[in-house]
Amino acid sequence: MNEPEMSLTSNLELLRWIGWAQQQAGLDWIRERDLSHQQSFALGFLVQNPGSIQRDIAEMTRTTPASVSSLLQGLEKRGLIERRTEEGNERSKRVYATDAGVELISGFDVAMRDAEESILAPLDQGERDALHALLTKITSVLPRPTRS
């Protein structure tokens, strides 16, 4: 069955298409490492916030502690994270990315810069500068995105 031709006419529809292309590049990169989106997100968080507790990860991923527990079990079985108890507090475990976990997700920023370069390839430098200026002007009056 053939899909109907997309007719993207508004600026925001075109921006969503660009966002979709960037998101797909990220998802492809994640899939190549046999990770789910949540696993890669949690692993990236742990690289930047070593020693986080499960509740921090649940808040960051906007999920339940039970879901985070399952997510971490999968990462732990693959040797990508480890949980450690602190002396004097055996009930609370801190979570750390292992060297293998850090290595697995290193390069994501480079992959996203490459995706941006690919998406913007049809534009010369002057056009890129003009696009950046216009997008900066638009976003300057919008509320900043939050995770809450």
Backbone as JSON, one array per atom type, in Angstrom:
{
  "sequence": "MNEPEMSLTSNLELLRWIGWAQQQAGLDWIRERDLSHQQSFALGFLVQNPGSIQRDIAEMTRTTPASVSSLLQGLEKRGLIERRTEEGNERSKRVYATDAGVELISGFDVAMRDAEESILAPLDQGERDALHALLTKITSVLPRPTRS",
  "N": [[0.83, -1.17, 0.0], [0.63, 2.17, -0.88], [1.9, 5.08, 0.66], [0.25, 8.17, 1.26], [1.3, 11.19, -0.34], [3.14, 13.49, 1.56], [2.03, 16.65, 2.55], [3.46, 19.22, 3.55], [3.01, 22.28, 4.69], [3.08, 24.39, 6.49], [5.27, 26.44, 8.49], [5.8, 25.36, 11.03], [5.13, 22.67, 10.66], [7.16, 21.93, 8.92], [9.37, 22.37, 10.59], [8.85, 20.4, 12.51], [9.28, 18.14, 10.94], [12.02, 18.34, 10.45], [12.9, 18.06, 13.1], [12.01, 15.45, 13.5], [13.71, 14.06, 11.75], [16.17, 14.47, 13.0], [15.66, 13.2, 15.45], [15.27, 10.56, 14.57], [17.85, 9.94, 13.68], [19.2, 9.91, 16.11], [17.82, 7.81, 17.41], [18.48, 5.68, 15.73], [21.24, 5.52, 16.21], [21.21, 4.77, 18.89], [19.87, 2.29, 18.75], [21.76, 0.8, 17.32], [23.47, 0.17, 19.31], [22.14, -1.6, 20.77], [20.33, -0.68, 22.71], [17.51, 0.57, 24.54], [15.52, 3.55, 24.21], [15.03, 4.67, 26.75], [16.95, 3.3, 28.28], [19.36, 4.26, 27.17], [19.09, 6.94, 27.76], [19.02, 6.91, 30.57], [21.56, 5.83, 31.07], [23.21, 7.81, 29.98], [22.53, 9.88, 31.74], [23.57, 8.84, 34.1], [26.29, 8.83, 33.51], [26.78, 11.54, 33.51], [25.94, 12.14, 36.08], [27.19, 10.59, 38.3], [26.66, 8.13, 40.83], [24.03, 8.56, 41.43], [20.78, 8.09, 42.9], [18.13, 5.65, 42.73], [15.65, 6.95, 42.81], [16.27, 9.48, 41.77], [16.79, 8.82, 39.13], [14.31, 7.82, 38.36], [12.77, 10.16, 38.5], [14.05, 11.69, 36.53], [13.61, 10.15, 34.22], [10.93, 10.19, 34.2], [9.3, 8.11, 35.21], [8.18, 5.19, 37.02], [9.49, 4.02, 40.2], [9.59, 1.2, 40.19], [9.69, 0.58, 37.46], [12.13, 1.75, 36.85], [13.8, 0.15, 38.33], [13.64, -2.27, 36.94], [14.68, -1.42, 34.48], [17.29, -0.74, 35.26], [18.2, -3.23, 36.07], [18.42, -4.58, 33.64], [20.51, -3.09, 32.44], [22.49, -3.56, 34.28], [22.88, -6.35, 34.07], [24.12, -6.45, 31.62], [26.51, -5.37, 32.25], [26.84, -2.63, 32.23], [26.2, -0.8, 34.14], [26.64, -0.31, 37.7], [25.54, -1.02, 41.0], [26.02, 0.35, 44.14], [26.29, 0.08, 47.65], [26.33, 2.45, 50.28], [28.59, 2.92, 52.96], [27.26, 2.47, 56.15], [24.72, 2.97, 55.33], [22.92, 0.78, 54.29], [20.54, 0.39, 52.97], [20.18, 2.18, 50.91], [21.13, 2.43, 47.61], [23.67, 3.51, 45.45], [24.04, 4.42, 42.05], [26.14, 3.73, 39.32], [27.67, 4.34, 36.17], [29.49, 1.91, 34.42], [32.86, 1.47, 33.14], [32.51, 0.21, 30.7], [29.88, 0.97, 30.13], [30.13, 3.74, 29.9], [31.84, 3.85, 27.69], [30.2, 2.66, 25.75], [28.2, 4.55, 25.22], [29.65, 6.74, 24.5], [30.38, 9.25, 22.16], [27.9, 9.99, 21.27], [27.25, 12.72, 21.15], [28.85, 13.55, 19.03], [27.7, 12.06, 16.97], [25.21, 13.3, 16.86], [25.95, 15.87, 16.09], [26.91, 15.25, 13.56], [24.5, 14.42, 12.4], [23.12, 16.83, 12.43], [24.72, 18.27, 10.66], [24.26, 16.82, 8.32], [21.5, 17.24, 7.98], [21.43, 20.01, 7.61], [22.89, 20.28, 5.31], [21.98, 21.16, 2.69], [22.11, 23.93, 2.9], [24.02, 26.94, 2.53], [26.73, 28.64, 4.29], [25.9, 31.27, 4.9], [23.13, 31.04, 4.74], [22.72, 29.21, 6.79], [23.54, 30.76, 8.98], [21.57, 32.75, 8.88], [19.25, 31.21, 9.33], [19.81, 30.3, 11.92], [19.81, 32.74, 13.3], [17.12, 33.52, 12.97], [15.76, 31.4, 14.25], [16.79, 31.7, 16.82], [15.72, 34.18, 17.47], [12.98, 33.57, 17.53], [12.87, 31.6, 19.59], [13.71, 33.07, 21.74], [11.59, 34.3, 23.0], [10.06, 32.31, 23.99], [9.02, 30.04, 26.62], [11.52, 28.28, 28.49], [12.31, 24.87, 27.85], [11.49, 22.25, 30.18], [12.05, 19.48, 32.43], [10.13, 18.9, 34.2]],
  "CA": [[0.0, 0.0, 0.0], [1.41, 3.4, -0.97], [1.54, 6.14, 1.6], [-0.06, 9.41, 0.55], [2.35, 12.21, -0.35], [2.97, 14.46, 2.64], [1.93, 18.03, 2.13], [3.83, 20.05, 4.69], [2.96, 23.65, 4.18], [3.34, 25.42, 7.5], [6.63, 26.46, 9.03], [5.91, 24.44, 12.16], [5.16, 21.3, 10.13], [8.52, 21.72, 8.39], [10.26, 22.24, 11.74], [8.63, 19.06, 13.1], [9.93, 17.18, 10.05], [13.45, 18.43, 10.75], [13.06, 17.44, 14.41], [11.84, 14.01, 13.32], [14.94, 13.54, 11.12], [17.2, 14.46, 14.05], [15.29, 12.16, 16.41], [15.53, 9.26, 13.94], [19.3, 9.72, 13.7], [19.52, 9.52, 17.49], [17.27, 6.47, 17.68], [19.3, 4.71, 14.98], [22.5, 5.4, 16.94], [20.9, 4.01, 20.12], [19.55, 0.89, 18.35], [23.02, 0.15, 16.93], [24.12, -0.25, 20.55], [21.19, -2.52, 21.4], [19.76, -0.02, 23.88], [16.23, 1.26, 24.36], [15.65, 5.0, 24.41], [15.13, 4.91, 28.19], [18.24, 2.81, 28.75], [20.42, 5.19, 26.76], [18.87, 8.18, 28.5], [19.45, 6.66, 31.95], [23.01, 5.65, 31.05], [23.77, 9.15, 29.78], [22.32, 10.6, 32.99], [24.52, 8.31, 35.09], [27.64, 9.29, 33.14], [26.87, 12.94, 33.95], [25.58, 12.23, 37.49], [27.56, 9.33, 38.94], [26.24, 7.97, 42.22], [22.62, 8.91, 41.61], [19.94, 7.05, 43.48], [17.07, 5.22, 41.85], [14.6, 7.98, 42.77], [16.72, 10.52, 40.83], [16.65, 8.27, 37.78], [12.87, 7.77, 38.11], [12.33, 11.53, 38.22], [14.62, 12.12, 35.26], [12.97, 9.42, 33.12], [9.49, 10.35, 34.38], [8.73, 6.78, 35.31], [8.02, 4.7, 38.39], [10.66, 3.33, 40.74], [9.58, -0.21, 39.75], [10.17, 0.56, 36.07], [13.56, 2.06, 36.89], [14.47, -1.04, 38.85], [13.73, -3.21, 35.81], [15.6, -0.8, 33.53], [18.65, -0.86, 35.79], [18.57, -4.66, 36.07], [18.88, -4.89, 32.29], [21.81, -2.47, 32.23], [23.44, -4.24, 35.17], [23.18, -7.67, 33.48], [25.05, -6.23, 30.5], [27.76, -4.82, 32.77], [26.93, -1.22, 31.86], [26.08, -0.02, 35.37], [26.75, -1.07, 38.93], [24.91, -0.4, 42.16], [26.87, 0.22, 45.32], [25.74, 0.59, 48.9], [27.24, 3.31, 51.02], [28.82, 2.47, 54.33], [26.36, 3.07, 57.12], [23.37, 3.09, 54.78], [22.8, -0.42, 53.45], [19.27, 0.38, 52.24], [20.25, 3.07, 49.75], [22.19, 2.08, 46.66], [24.06, 4.51, 44.47], [24.18, 3.79, 40.73], [27.26, 4.27, 38.55], [27.98, 3.74, 34.86], [30.8, 1.26, 34.38], [33.68, 1.9, 32.0], [31.86, -0.32, 29.49], [28.71, 1.81, 29.89], [30.63, 5.03, 29.42], [32.35, 3.62, 26.34], [29.1, 2.33, 24.83], [27.44, 5.73, 24.78], [30.51, 7.86, 24.08], [30.24, 9.55, 20.74], [26.53, 10.41, 20.91], [27.27, 14.14, 20.76], [29.44, 13.61, 17.69], [26.69, 11.53, 16.05], [24.17, 14.31, 16.71], [26.52, 16.95, 15.26], [26.92, 14.73, 12.19], [23.11, 14.46, 11.93], [22.82, 18.24, 12.15], [25.43, 18.63, 9.43], [23.54, 16.18, 7.23], [20.2, 17.92, 7.82], [21.66, 21.38, 7.12], [23.78, 20.22, 4.13], [21.57, 21.97, 1.53], [22.28, 25.36, 3.16], [25.38, 27.47, 2.62], [26.99, 29.21, 5.62], [25.05, 32.45, 5.1], [21.77, 30.57, 5.02], [22.75, 28.62, 8.13], [23.58, 31.87, 9.93], [20.25, 33.39, 8.87], [18.33, 30.29, 10.0], [20.13, 30.35, 13.35], [19.34, 34.03, 13.83], [15.66, 33.49, 13.02], [15.33, 30.47, 15.3], [17.14, 32.33, 18.09], [14.73, 35.25, 17.71], [11.71, 32.92, 17.9], [12.96, 30.92, 20.88], [14.01, 34.02, 22.82], [10.36, 34.7, 23.69], [9.36, 31.11, 24.44], [9.52, 29.5, 27.89], [12.54, 27.24, 28.36], [11.81, 23.5, 28.14], [11.88, 21.68, 31.46], [11.75, 18.06, 32.58], [9.09, 18.72, 35.21]],
  "C": [[0.88, 1.24, 0.0], [0.93, 4.43, 0.02], [1.23, 7.39, 0.8], [1.12, 10.39, 0.67], [2.09, 13.21, 0.78], [2.94, 15.87, 2.06], [2.19, 18.92, 3.34], [3.93, 21.49, 4.21], [3.29, 24.7, 5.23], [4.79, 25.32, 7.99], [6.8, 25.46, 10.16], [5.88, 22.98, 11.72], [6.54, 20.98, 9.59], [9.53, 21.57, 9.53], [10.09, 20.89, 12.42], [9.31, 17.99, 12.26], [11.44, 17.17, 10.3], [13.74, 17.77, 12.1], [12.94, 15.93, 14.34], [13.12, 13.39, 12.74], [16.06, 13.46, 12.16], [16.91, 13.35, 15.06], [15.58, 10.78, 15.83], [17.02, 8.93, 13.93], [19.74, 9.28, 15.09], [19.04, 8.13, 17.82], [18.06, 5.39, 16.95], [20.62, 4.47, 15.71], [22.31, 4.54, 18.19], [20.66, 2.54, 19.79], [20.81, 0.12, 17.96], [23.76, -0.38, 18.16], [23.23, -1.18, 21.37], [20.67, -1.97, 22.73], [18.36, 0.49, 23.53], [16.49, 2.75, 24.58], [15.83, 5.29, 25.9], [16.47, 4.44, 28.76], [19.36, 3.79, 28.4], [20.31, 6.5, 27.53], [19.37, 8.03, 29.93], [20.97, 6.53, 32.02], [23.71, 6.99, 30.87], [23.66, 9.99, 31.05], [23.34, 10.15, 34.03], [25.97, 8.7, 34.78], [27.82, 10.72, 33.65], [26.62, 13.1, 35.44], [25.91, 10.93, 38.22], [27.1, 9.3, 40.4], [24.82, 8.4, 42.49], [21.89, 7.76, 42.28], [18.79, 6.77, 42.53], [15.96, 6.27, 41.71], [14.98, 9.09, 41.8], [16.49, 10.07, 39.39], [15.16, 8.2, 37.41], [12.34, 9.15, 37.77], [12.81, 11.98, 36.85], [13.94, 11.43, 34.08], [11.44, 9.53, 33.17], [8.78, 8.99, 34.41], [8.66, 6.37, 36.78], [9.31, 4.06, 38.88], [10.73, 1.86, 40.31], [10.1, -0.33, 38.32], [11.66, 0.83, 36.01], [14.34, 0.86, 37.37], [14.67, -2.05, 37.73], [14.73, -2.7, 34.77], [17.04, -0.98, 33.98], [19.11, -2.31, 35.82], [19.1, -5.06, 34.7], [20.26, -4.33, 32.01], [22.89, -3.15, 33.08], [23.84, -5.61, 34.62], [24.17, -7.55, 32.32], [26.38, -5.64, 30.95], [27.94, -3.35, 32.47], [26.78, -0.28, 33.06], [26.38, -0.93, 36.55], [26.09, -0.28, 40.04], [25.79, -0.68, 43.37], [26.13, 0.77, 46.54], [26.8, 1.45, 49.57], [27.4, 2.77, 52.43], [27.9, 3.22, 55.27], [24.94, 3.23, 56.62], [23.16, 1.95, 53.78], [21.52, -0.43, 52.61], [19.34, 1.19, 50.95], [21.42, 2.69, 48.87], [22.4, 3.23, 45.69], [24.34, 3.78, 43.15], [25.26, 4.52, 39.94], [27.32, 3.58, 37.19], [29.35, 3.1, 34.97], [31.6, 1.83, 33.2], [33.05, 1.43, 30.68], [30.63, 0.52, 29.12], [29.09, 3.17, 29.33], [31.08, 4.91, 27.97], [31.23, 3.41, 25.34], [28.39, 3.58, 24.33], [28.33, 6.92, 24.41], [30.34, 8.04, 22.57], [28.85, 9.99, 20.33], [26.51, 11.86, 20.44], [27.83, 14.31, 19.35], [28.42, 13.13, 16.65], [25.59, 12.57, 15.81], [24.68, 15.52, 15.92], [26.57, 16.52, 13.8], [25.51, 14.76, 11.59], [22.73, 15.89, 11.58], [23.47, 18.68, 10.84], [24.71, 18.04, 8.21], [22.22, 16.89, 6.93], [20.39, 19.29, 7.19], [22.51, 21.43, 5.85], [23.3, 21.06, 2.95], [21.8, 23.48, 1.69], [23.75, 25.77, 3.13], [25.53, 28.17, 3.98], [26.12, 30.43, 5.9], [23.62, 32.06, 5.43], [21.68, 29.94, 6.41], [22.75, 29.71, 9.2], [22.22, 32.55, 10.03], [19.22, 32.51, 9.58], [18.55, 30.33, 11.51], [19.61, 31.64, 13.97], [17.82, 34.05, 13.96], [15.16, 32.57, 14.14], [15.65, 31.02, 16.69], [16.13, 33.41, 18.45], [13.4, 34.65, 18.18], [11.79, 32.34, 19.31], [13.25, 31.88, 22.03], [12.76, 34.45, 23.59], [9.54, 33.51, 24.18], [9.88, 30.68, 25.82], [10.53, 28.39, 27.62], [11.92, 25.89, 28.64], [12.32, 23.03, 29.5], [11.54, 20.19, 31.46], [10.61, 17.85, 33.58], [7.71, 18.74, 34.63]]
}
